[in-house]
Amino acid sequence: MGLMENSPTAEGLTVSHEAIYRWIYAHPKGELAREGILLRSKQTRRKRRVPPGERTGGRIIGMVSIDDRPEAASDRRVPGAWEGDLIIGAHGSTAAVTLVERHSRYVIILGLPEGKNADGVADVLIDRVSDLPKHLRGSLTWDQGTEMARHAQLTLATELPVYFAHPRSPWERPSNENTN
């Protein structure tokens, strides 16, 4: 017993693809689904992007806003104000920290052997920033990435205060964004 037993005979006639599409689209929206006819789509379903407020990591504890940063840190004429960010390699397999000093535009690129987690970033930054002269440790401005969750340890170890830019505001760290 075949599936075509109750179908009318075609007797050599064919149906064009255009006629089939007209028949499908002549139905009211959702009618085919109610009849149990599900059409395949070539489009793949897109993964839902989670808004920053809903991420599992949440907010960074003890963040100090860029609005609270001293005026000297926003002035390019005073050395010691740094901007930092993370660069992620292909497929997320590698990562590096970039630091740009606003006055001189001096760039420091630091590899992250432990990946982009907060512990690895803080350890690498503490090692490198500790080598800087005291007068060049004015401030560090970063985005709100969770890689800076250990910013308090960085500040304690190096006396470099960390300020966080507003979400989705790359213009608040222009030297670093343009360098990256």
C-alpha positions in Angstrom: 0.0 0.0 0.0 1.7 3.3 -1.1 1.3 6.9 -0.1 -0.1 7.9 -3.4 -3.1 5.5 -3.4 -5.7 8.1 -2.7 -4.2 10.7 -5.0 -5.7 11.5 -8.4 -3.8 10.1 -11.4 -1.6 12.6 -13.2 -2.0 10.9 -16.6 1.3 12.3 -17.8 0.6 15.9 -16.7 3.2 17.9 -14.6 2.9 20.8 -12.3 5.3 23.7 -12.4 7.0 24.9 -9.2 5.3 28.3 -9.7 1.9 26.6 -9.5 2.9 24.9 -6.2 4.1 28.1 -4.7 0.9 29.9 -5.7 -1.1 27.1 -4.0 1.0 27.4 -0.9 0.8 31.2 -0.6 -2.9 31.3 -1.4 -3.6 29.9 2.1 -4.0 32.3 5.0 -1.0 32.7 7.2 -0.7 29.8 9.6 -3.3 27.6 7.8 -0.7 25.1 6.5 0.8 24.7 9.9 -2.7 24.0 11.4 -3.2 21.3 8.8 0.1 19.8 9.8 2.1 20.8 6.7 5.4 22.1 7.8 7.6 23.7 5.1 11.4 23.5 5.3 13.4 26.7 5.3 16.9 27.1 4.0 17.5 29.7 6.7 19.2 28.5 9.9 17.8 29.7 13.2 19.9 32.5 14.7 21.1 32.2 18.2 19.5 34.8 20.5 22.0 37.4 21.6 21.8 38.1 25.3 21.7 41.8 26.3 24.5 42.9 28.6 22.2 43.3 31.6 21.0 39.7 31.4 24.5 38.0 31.1 25.3 35.5 33.8 28.4 37.5 34.9 26.4 40.5 36.0 28.0 43.8 36.9 31.6 44.1 38.1 31.7 44.7 41.8 33.1 48.1 43.0 33.2 49.7 39.5 34.2 53.4 39.5 32.6 55.2 36.6 34.6 57.3 34.1 32.5 60.2 35.3 34.4 60.1 38.7 37.8 60.1 36.9 39.9 63.2 37.8 40.1 66.0 35.2 43.8 65.3 34.7 43.1 61.8 33.4 40.9 63.1 30.6 43.5 65.7 29.6 45.9 64.5 26.9 48.5 67.0 28.1 49.2 65.1 31.3 51.1 61.8 31.0 50.0 58.7 32.9 46.4 58.3 31.8 46.1 54.9 30.2 43.3 53.2 28.2 43.0 49.5 28.0 41.1 46.8 26.2 41.2 43.2 25.2 41.9 41.8 21.7 40.6 38.3 21.0 42.2 36.2 18.4 40.6 34.0 15.8 38.0 31.6 17.2 38.6 33.0 20.7 41.7 30.8 21.1 44.1 33.6 21.9 43.9 37.0 23.7 46.0 40.0 24.3 45.7 43.2 26.4 46.4 46.5 24.8 47.3 49.6 26.8 47.7 53.0 25.3 49.0 56.0 27.1 46.9 59.0 26.1 49.7 61.7 26.1 52.4 59.9 24.2 50.3 57.3 22.5 52.8 54.7 23.7 51.3 51.2 23.2 51.9 48.1 25.3 50.6 44.8 24.1 50.6 41.9 26.6 49.8 38.3 25.7 47.5 36.3 28.0 48.8 32.8 28.4 45.9 31.9 30.7 43.2 33.3 28.3 40.9 36.2 28.9 39.7 35.3 32.4 39.9 37.9 35.1 42.7 36.2 37.0 45.0 36.0 34.0 44.3 39.6 32.9 44.9 41.0 36.4 48.2 39.0 36.9 49.6 40.1 33.6 48.6 43.7 34.2 50.1 43.7 37.7 53.4 42.3 36.4 53.7 44.9 33.7 52.2 48.0 35.4 54.5 47.5 38.4 57.5 48.2 36.2 56.2 51.6 35.1 57.5 54.7 36.9 55.1 56.1 39.6 54.4 59.3 37.6 53.1 57.2 34.7 50.5 55.4 36.8 47.8 58.0 36.8 44.7 56.0 35.8 43.5 53.2 33.6 40.2 53.5 31.7 38.6 50.2 30.6 35.3 49.1 29.1 32.9 47.0 31.3 34.2 43.6 30.2 34.2 41.0 32.9 38.0 40.4 32.3 38.5 43.4 34.7 36.6 41.8 37.6 39.8 41.8 39.6 40.4 45.6 39.1 40.6 46.1 42.9 43.6 43.8 43.2 45.3 45.7 40.3 44.7 49.0 42.0 46.0 47.7 45.4 49.1 46.1 43.9 50.1 49.0 41.5 48.4 52.1 42.9 46.8 52.5 39.4 43.1 53.5 39.8 40.8 51.8 37.3 37.8 53.7 35.8 35.1 52.1 33.7 33.6 53.6 30.6 29.8 53.5 30.0 28.4 50.4 28.3 28.6 50.5 24.5 30.6 53.8 24.5 33.8 53.2 22.7 34.3 57.0 22.1 35.2 57.3 25.8 38.4 55.4 25.2 39.3 56.7 21.7 43.1 56.2 21.8 42.7 52.5 22.6 39.9 51.9 20.2 41.7 53.5 17.3 44.9 51.6 18.1 43.1 48.2 18.2 
